Amino acid sequence: MLERALVDLAKKSMDAPKRLAPADLAPLRAAAGDGAITYVLVAGSFHFINRVADLLHVDSEALPERLRKVELLRRVSVRIAAQMFRRVDLANRAYGRTFEQVLEESGTAIAKSAAAPLADRLAPLRARPHAVDILRLALEERDQRSSLHRALLRRVHRGVEDALPSGPEESVGFHARPLDPVDAFVFVGTRYAARTTIQMVDALRAAGFEDLGVLDLAIAIADANQWARTHRLLGLDAGLFYLDDPRPDRGEAIDT
């Protein structure tokens, strides 16, 4: 039951993320209770990590592609990786703070970044207060470490929301993409990031982006894709992370 609910949720988050809603989490809540919130956070993390890797062409294997055909080398590389991960402590740990404590410590930073009072906007996270800290850390990363100016971040947020697939026909196949290199990077990075090409990255460099700028743009796209799914599934206000609320029902165009 749990595995089926997870598979179904993962499939919809890929095929039709624009149509995700809290009701889509009901089967997972039935199987995992409030643990469903943690599963949503984990799924969002994979959407983030995989997009950064695909957008920047980070190889999923340490072994160079030309050597992967050699079966012995592949086996040795897998064994080495397994030995390394055996030393990693992946045990779950108890979270020692209440929702109220986390709000007191992290809520001020979130409210400042969202430019609005929190009120009950974080109530869906009450059962998993660590999620509030995760949101705060994501906002700090965006606001304090990204080299992108806020107008460009806003443009990315809106572009991701516009490009989110509303059905399988939009998550596969081929579609006309924007001519602008930034908008094209956002569009492809949202619909099918694995199709990003070196030529698209070169176009960003020709438009004035240095390596750090390309990296931060990929992170911004990944952040927005993670949040697009998280806020829909958990019933959170999109404006908690987006610099403004870019959902289509506001009828706003992407800044250029």
C-alpha positions in Angstrom: 0.0 0.0 0.0 2.8 2.4 0.9 4.9 1.5 -2.1 1.9 1.9 -4.5 1.0 5.3 -3.0 4.6 6.5 -3.4 4.8 5.3 -7.0 1.6 6.9 -7.9 2.6 10.2 -6.3 6.0 10.1 -8.0 4.4 9.5 -11.4 2.0 12.4 -11.1 4.7 14.7 -9.8 6.5 14.0 -13.1 3.6 13.8 -15.5 1.2 16.5 -14.2 2.8 18.6 -11.4 0.7 21.6 -12.3 -2.4 19.7 -11.2 -1.0 18.4 -7.9 -3.2 19.1 -4.9 -3.4 18.1 -1.2 -6.0 15.4 -2.2 -3.2 13.6 -4.1 -1.5 13.0 -0.8 -4.5 11.2 0.7 -3.4 7.7 -0.2 0.0 8.3 1.2 -1.4 9.8 4.4 -3.6 6.7 4.7 -0.4 4.5 4.5 2.1 6.7 6.4 0.1 9.2 8.4 2.0 12.5 9.0 5.1 10.8 7.6 3.5 11.7 4.2 4.9 15.2 4.8 8.5 13.8 5.0 7.9 11.8 1.9 6.9 15.0 0.1 10.1 16.7 1.2 12.2 13.7 0.1 10.5 13.7 -3.3 11.1 17.4 -3.6 14.8 16.9 -2.8 15.1 14.5 -5.7 13.5 16.9 -8.1 16.1 19.5 -6.9 19.2 17.3 -7.1 18.3 15.5 -10.3 17.6 18.8 -12.1 20.9 20.4 -11.0 22.7 17.4 -12.2 20.9 17.3 -15.5 21.1 21.0 -16.2 24.8 21.0 -15.6 25.5 17.6 -17.2 26.9 16.1 -13.9 27.6 12.5 -14.7 25.8 10.0 -12.5 28.8 7.7 -12.4 32.3 8.3 -11.3 33.7 6.0 -13.9 34.3 7.7 -17.3 31.8 6.7 -20.0 34.4 5.1 -22.2 35.4 2.8 -19.4 31.9 1.6 -18.5 31.9 -1.0 -21.2 34.6 -2.9 -19.3 32.6 -5.1 -17.0 35.4 -5.7 -14.5 35.9 -1.9 -14.1 32.2 -1.3 -13.5 32.1 -4.0 -10.8 35.2 -2.6 -9.1 33.7 1.0 -9.2 30.5 -0.2 -7.6 32.3 -2.1 -4.9 34.4 1.0 -4.1 31.3 3.2 -3.9 29.6 0.6 -1.7 32.5 0.6 0.7 32.5 4.4 0.9 28.8 4.5 1.7 29.0 1.9 4.4 30.8 4.5 6.5 27.9 7.0 6.1 25.5 7.1 9.1 22.0 7.4 7.5 20.0 6.6 10.7 17.0 8.7 11.4 17.4 11.1 14.4 14.8 12.5 16.7 13.9 16.2 16.1 14.0 17.8 19.5 11.9 21.0 19.0 8.2 21.7 18.8 6.4 23.5 16.0 6.0 26.6 18.3 9.7 26.6 19.1 10.7 26.3 15.4 8.3 29.1 14.5 9.8 31.4 17.2 13.4 30.6 15.9 12.8 30.4 12.1 9.5 32.1 11.6 10.9 35.6 11.7 13.4 34.9 8.9 10.7 33.2 6.8 8.3 36.1 7.3 11.0 38.6 6.4 11.9 36.7 3.2 8.2 36.3 2.2 7.6 40.0 3.0 4.4 39.1 4.8 3.3 37.9 8.3 3.2 34.2 8.7 -0.1 33.9 10.5 -1.3 30.3 9.9 0.5 29.9 6.6 2.8 27.2 8.0 0.0 25.2 9.7 0.2 22.3 7.3 3.8 21.6 8.6 2.7 21.4 12.3 3.2 17.6 12.5 6.7 17.8 11.0 8.3 21.0 12.4 11.7 20.2 10.9 10.1 21.1 7.5 9.9 24.8 8.7 13.7 24.7 9.2 14.2 23.2 5.7 12.2 26.1 4.3 14.2 28.7 6.2 17.5 27.2 5.0 16.3 27.2 1.4 15.3 30.9 1.7 18.6 31.8 3.2 20.5 30.0 0.4 18.4 31.9 -2.2 18.6 35.3 -0.6 22.1 35.3 0.8 24.2 33.1 -1.5 22.7 33.3 -5.0 24.5 35.7 -7.4 21.2 36.2 -9.3 19.4 39.5 -8.8 15.8 39.3 -7.5 14.2 40.3 -10.8 15.9 37.3 -12.5 14.8 35.0 -9.6 11.3 36.2 -10.0 11.5 35.5 -13.7 12.7 32.0 -13.0 9.8 31.4 -10.5 7.2 32.5 -13.0 8.8 30.6 -15.9 8.8 27.4 -13.9 5.2 27.7 -13.0 4.3 28.4 -16.6 6.3 25.5 -17.9 5.0 22.9 -15.4 3.4 20.0 -17.2 -0.3 19.7 -16.7 -0.4 16.2 -18.2 1.8 13.5 -19.7 1.6 15.0 -23.2 3.5 18.0 -21.8 6.2 16.1 -20.0 7.3 14.0 -23.0 7.6 14.6 -26.7 8.8 17.9 -28.2 7.5 21.4 -27.7 8.4 24.8 -29.0 10.8 26.4 -26.5 11.5 30.1 -25.9 14.1 31.8 -28.0 15.7 33.6 -25.1 18.5 31.4 -23.6 17.4 32.0 -20.0 13.7 31.2 -20.7 14.8 28.2 -22.7 16.9 26.9 -19.9 14.0 27.4 -17.5 11.5 25.7 -19.9 13.6 22.6 -20.7 14.9 22.4 -17.1 11.3 22.2 -15.9 9.7 19.9 -18.5 12.6 17.5 -19.2 15.9 18.6 -17.7 17.8 15.6 -19.0 17.4 17.1 -22.5 19.5 20.2 -21.6 22.3 20.5 -24.1 25.8 21.9 -23.9 24.7 24.4 -26.6 22.0 25.8 -24.3 24.7 26.4 -21.6 27.0 28.0 -24.2 24.1 30.3 -25.1 23.9 31.4 -21.5 27.6 32.1 -21.5 27.2 34.1 -24.7 24.4 36.1 -23.0 26.9 37.1 -20.2 26.5 34.3 -17.6 29.8 33.2 -16.0 30.1 29.7 -14.5 28.8 30.8 -11.1 25.8 32.5 -12.8 25.0 29.3 -14.7 25.3 27.3 -11.5 23.0 29.6 -9.6 20.5 29.7 -12.5 20.4 25.9 -12.4 19.9 26.0 -8.6 17.1 28.6 -8.9 15.3 26.4 -11.5 15.7 23.3 -9.3 14.5 25.2 -6.2 11.4 26.5 -8.0 10.6 23.0 -9.3 11.0 21.5 -5.8 8.7 24.2 -4.3 6.1 24.0 -7.1 5.4 20.4 -6.1 5.8 20.9 -2.3 3.4 23.8 -1.9 0.7 22.1 -4.0 0.8 18.8 -2.2 1.0 20.3 1.3 -1.4 23.1 0.7 1.1 25.9 1.5 1.0 29.4 0.2 3.2 29.7 -2.9 4.3 33.1 -1.7 6.3 31.7 1.2 9.1 30.9 -1.2 8.4 32.7 -4.5 9.3 36.4 -4.5 5.7 36.9 -5.7 2.9 34.5 -6.3 3.4 33.4 -10.0 0.5 31.0 -10.3 -1.3 31.3 -13.6 -4.6 32.5 -12.0 -3.0 35.9 -11.4 -2.8 36.4 -15.2 0.7 37.9 -15.1 3.3 37.6 -17.8 6.9 36.7 -17.4 9.2 39.7 -16.9 11.8 40.2 -19.7 
